[in-house]
Amino acid sequence: MTDLPPGWARAKLGDLLLRIEAGKSFTCEPRPAEDDEWGIVKVSAMTWGTFRESENKAVPAYREINPAYEIRPGDILVSRANTEEYVGAPVLVGDCRPRLLLSDKSLRLVPSSELNRSWLLHVLKSPTVRKAISARATGTKDSMRNISQQALSEIEVLVPPADEQQRTAEDLESYLSCLGLTDERIELSMQKLQLLKKRILVEAVPIPGPAHWKMATVNEVGQVDLGRQRHPDWHSGPHMRSYLRVANVFEARIDTGDLMEMDFPPAVFEKFRLTQGDILLNEGQSPEYLGRPAMYRGEPKEVAFTNSLLRFRAGPEVDPEWALLVFRRHMHAGRFMQETRITTNIAHLSASRFKSVEFPVPPLDEQREIVKRVTKRLAEVDLLSVQINHAREKSAALRNRLLTDAYSGRLVSQDPIHEPATELLKRIQAEREAIRAKRQPLRETAATRQRPSVLPAADVRNGSRASARILSVPSPTVGVSRTGNQEVLFQEEELSS
């Protein structure tokens, strides 16, 4: 904006804050903390717009705990390190359990007492500021991005008078509350559609089927093959051919937008070459998508597949479209999950186990009739899904519009009789200077540093666990400041009125 609304001012985000506090890195246990344990929050606690206290890891009982890092109701937190979409994502902490700590991937913004916290939160969520954070974040696009305290502090914001901050925050909360209810109904509708889709598929292929159906195994009604293993030696060569992998195979759909190539000598290519009607299934995938199937329908031409996929080629008793329907039914019914082995978070469906899975075989005419009927019903579900996604997109666009209007002064009217924002910024600066003058650094010296006191767990956590080490900080109000890479604990004396 070149012209500011009446009474507004430009400032840097750091001009509105008393300080930014960084969290600390801990070696944690791979589980959430119990109610009587200390926990350190994960990035996911700050990613989804609301603070999720359950997203934490337990701190071992023997670790020293500095209570200055404890998260408190009313804190504004941002994720310092996250994906490009969520780096710097802010949350306002409401009621939360005690003994939760800032991690080294989180930052706590401490705004001036002159500022409306809800207004500041919405400013941080506005498309303009989110875009600025993304531009200032460092790191490669496909990995975790980072935003430094300095980069965050230097982002320019537009500041309305205090009264307008209050009215803007109140109106936004009202509008966003209505949008939140709409979003909940949209998500509920989508969940119901997914359940309907699952029901259509499972009921279309009953197991056991009618008496006149034949019950066989996958191996008995077709040919099963595992794709070619990838190898660095084959990344180049005289016979480069395209191949499909897990990233290309979705449910009933093959994505050809990101094909890779490998050297396939002619005889090897013939072994792994796809023909129209082949069904490809994910051999390794997150559990809910294991065995996700799609049919190769001739595009792209002259293409092979890798060993991250299984290929089923139907025999004479089976229509390929029926095979695709059976495998979609098995995926949604969780049948493939019964044949898996899991490594880390990836489930695997071996060719031998896949071959043993039951496969119902109606007469060919009945197979085609069932496929025709189910295809029609699923098309109706897909149409509803498209409409719900449009509603979701409209809701997101309206949310961004509201935040943009609030940020630029178009949401509520300006009142020229109110104190301009320049006076507000002067008071914030005075508050910062007063705190700086009152700050008493606690240096790491034998004279000022207290020994960490070891307290019984019952005294610390109201429980009976092993003892925990609590770093005693002798001050009524404790904060954390940073100078370069040096962390300084300090106490703040009450300011005289």
SULURQUI-V37144 format. One record per run of one state. SS is the DSSP state (alpha for helix, beta for strand, coil for the rest). FROM is the first residue (numbers start at 0). LEN is the number of residues. Records with the same first field share a line. If there is no record, write none. Layout:
SS = FROM-LEN, FROM-LEN
This chain:
coil = 0-8, 22-1, 24-3, 29-9, 41-1, 46-9, 59-4, 70-5, 79-1, 82-7, 92-7, 101-1, 103-2, 111-5, 125-1, 136-1, 138-6, 146-2, 153-2, 159-2, 204-9, 226-1, 228-3, 234-5, 244-1, 250-2, 254-5, 263-2, 272-6, 282-1, 285-1, 289-3, 295-7, 306-2, 314-5, 333-2, 339-1, 343-2, 348-2, 355-2, 361-2, 408-12, 438-1, 441-11, 455-1, 461-6, 471-6, 483-2, 491-6
beta = 8-4, 16-6, 23-1, 27-2, 38-3, 55-4, 63-3, 69-1, 75-4, 80-2, 89-3, 99-2, 102-1, 105-6, 137-1, 144-2, 155-4, 213-4, 221-5, 227-1, 239-5, 248-2, 252-2, 259-4, 278-4, 283-2, 292-3, 302-4, 308-6, 340-3, 345-3, 357-4, 439-2, 452-3, 467-4, 477-6, 485-6
alpha = 12-4, 42-4, 66-3, 116-9, 126-10, 148-5, 161-43, 217-4, 231-3, 245-3, 265-7, 286-3, 319-14, 335-4, 350-5, 363-45, 420-18, 456-5
